[in-house]
Amino acid sequence: MTQRDTHFIRVWTSDDGTPVGVAGLDTVNRSFKTGRFWFVAGDKAFRGRGYSTRAASKLLTLAFRDLGLQAVTSWAVDANPPNPSVGIALRLGFKIIGRQRQCHYIDGRAYDRLWMDLLASEHKEI
């Protein structure tokens, strides 16, 4: 996957260099100037400190500035309690554009996916 120009992965670390999570772009289409963004946080001890938001913002800057993308999509599971990923995406400027119903299963229970997008003109690095 990392050998193709349609996928980009970055590991982010805490201030002391401890790996905290992974962020990526996949399905990058340079003709359509689009890609799909995702991130996965690691150790729960680092949550709530802004690492995910800053790392995501930097990867989005790479997508828009360096790769020339114009639109990026993403999705997150709509759960109760609310999924922190949704809050991070909204802080980054993503807009919810749709809901895919009962398509994501966790422990045998069906959840909806919230689909979001962000345009290059809406991105401001944090």
C-alpha positions as CSV (number, residue, x, y, z in Angstrom):
1,M,0.0,0.0,0.0
2,T,2.8,2.5,0.9
3,Q,4.4,1.8,-2.5
4,R,1.6,3.3,-4.5
5,D,0.9,7.0,-5.1
6,T,-2.7,6.5,-4.2
7,H,-2.0,5.9,-0.5
8,F,-0.1,8.0,2.1
9,I,0.4,7.0,5.7
10,R,2.0,8.9,8.6
11,V,2.6,7.9,12.2
12,W,2.4,10.6,14.8
13,T,4.0,10.8,18.2
14,S,3.7,12.5,21.5
15,D,6.1,15.3,22.5
16,D,8.5,12.6,23.9
17,G,8.4,10.6,20.7
18,T,6.0,7.8,21.8
19,P,3.9,6.6,18.9
20,V,0.4,7.8,19.4
21,G,-1.5,6.9,16.2
22,V,-1.6,6.6,12.4
23,A,-3.2,8.9,9.9
24,G,-3.6,8.2,6.2
25,L,-5.0,9.0,2.8
26,D,-6.2,6.3,0.5
27,T,-8.1,6.2,-2.8
28,V,-6.1,9.3,-3.9
29,N,-7.2,10.2,-7.4
30,R,-5.1,13.0,-8.9
31,S,-7.3,13.4,-12.0
32,F,-10.3,14.1,-9.8
33,K,-8.2,15.7,-7.1
34,T,-9.9,13.6,-4.4
35,G,-8.9,11.2,-1.6
36,R,-10.3,9.6,1.5
37,F,-8.9,10.5,4.9
38,W,-8.7,8.3,8.0
39,F,-6.9,8.2,11.3
40,V,-6.6,5.7,14.2
41,A,-5.6,6.8,17.7
42,G,-3.5,4.4,19.7
43,D,-2.9,4.5,23.5
44,K,-5.9,5.9,25.3
45,A,-3.6,7.6,27.8
46,F,-2.8,10.2,25.1
47,R,-6.5,11.1,24.3
48,G,-7.8,14.5,24.9
49,R,-4.4,16.3,24.4
50,G,-4.9,17.4,20.8
51,Y,-2.4,15.0,19.2
52,S,-5.0,13.5,16.8
53,T,-6.3,16.9,15.8
54,R,-2.9,18.3,15.1
55,A,-1.7,15.2,13.2
56,A,-4.9,15.0,11.1
57,S,-4.5,18.7,10.3
58,K,-0.9,18.3,9.1
59,L,-1.9,15.3,6.9
60,L,-4.7,17.3,5.4
61,T,-2.3,20.1,4.6
62,L,-0.2,17.5,2.8
63,A,-3.3,16.4,0.9
64,F,-4.3,19.9,-0.2
65,R,-1.0,21.8,-0.5
66,D,1.5,19.1,-1.6
67,L,-0.8,16.7,-3.5
68,G,-3.1,19.3,-4.9
69,L,-6.3,17.6,-3.8
70,Q,-9.5,19.7,-3.8
71,A,-11.8,17.5,-1.8
72,V,-11.3,14.8,0.9
73,T,-13.9,12.5,2.3
74,S,-14.0,10.6,5.5
75,W,-16.4,8.6,7.7
76,A,-16.9,7.8,11.3
77,V,-19.2,5.5,13.3
78,D,-22.2,7.3,14.8
79,A,-22.3,5.9,18.3
80,N,-23.6,6.7,21.8
81,P,-21.6,8.0,23.5
82,P,-20.5,10.2,20.6
83,N,-17.4,9.0,18.7
84,P,-14.5,11.4,19.4
85,S,-13.5,11.0,15.7
86,V,-16.6,12.9,14.7
87,G,-15.7,15.8,17.0
88,I,-12.2,15.9,15.7
89,A,-13.4,15.9,12.1
90,L,-15.8,18.8,12.8
91,R,-13.1,20.8,14.5
92,L,-11.0,20.3,11.3
93,G,-13.8,21.8,9.2
94,F,-15.4,18.6,7.8
95,K,-19.1,18.8,7.0
96,I,-21.4,15.9,7.5
97,I,-22.8,15.1,4.0
98,G,-24.7,11.9,4.6
99,R,-25.5,8.8,6.7
100,Q,-25.0,5.2,5.7
101,R,-27.5,3.3,7.9
102,Q,-26.7,0.2,10.0
103,C,-23.6,-0.8,8.0
104,H,-20.9,-0.9,10.7
105,Y,-21.0,-3.7,13.2
106,I,-19.3,-3.6,16.6
107,D,-19.9,-6.5,19.0
108,G,-22.8,-7.7,16.9
109,R,-24.6,-4.3,17.0
110,A,-25.3,-2.3,13.9
111,Y,-24.2,1.4,13.8
112,D,-24.6,4.1,11.2
113,R,-21.6,5.7,9.4
114,L,-21.5,9.5,9.1
115,W,-19.9,10.5,5.8
116,M,-18.1,13.9,5.8
117,D,-16.1,15.9,3.4
118,L,-13.7,18.8,3.4
119,L,-12.7,21.1,0.6
120,A,-9.2,22.6,0.1
121,S,-10.7,26.1,0.5
122,E,-12.1,25.2,3.9
123,H,-8.9,23.7,5.4
124,K,-7.0,25.7,7.9
125,E,-4.0,24.0,9.6
126,I,-4.2,23.8,13.3
